[in-house]
């Protein structure tokens, strides 16, 4: 499995682990959002006009993406963590696969629409830089999370 396919799963597991820690999910989400704004602002070098339009579109996209990943996958994650995964029937496993595929397709369509909306306000090079900045940010976040775990 290549890293690009593994990254969303890793992010899902990292975000689910946030539930088990002291701060509320909303507080952690806001911290990450603040870090993301700073990182993207530096990486994309947006003009004031671009930034105003970009953040409105990006925040809507990011919220919908978060909602899809967490609400749709919550049942699957619960099933994986409660030990009953080894006891499910082939039919139940097939239903889970269909749910996962549907969620992945919804995420793909959401990303596609997001990119189409960005094309109206940003040059293509900045959209490509955004994709790279997202990957770099997620990699840094995951690295920071791993290092925090080793320091306990």
Secondary structure, DSSP 8 states (H G I E B T S, - for coil): --HHHHHHHHHHHHHHHGGGSSS-HHHHHHHHHHHHHHHHHHHH---HHHHHHHHHHHHHHHHHHHHHHHHHHHHHHHHHHTTGGGG--HHHHHHHHHHHHHHHHHHHHHHHHHHHHHHTTS-HHHHHHHHHHHHHHHHHHHHHHHHHHHT-
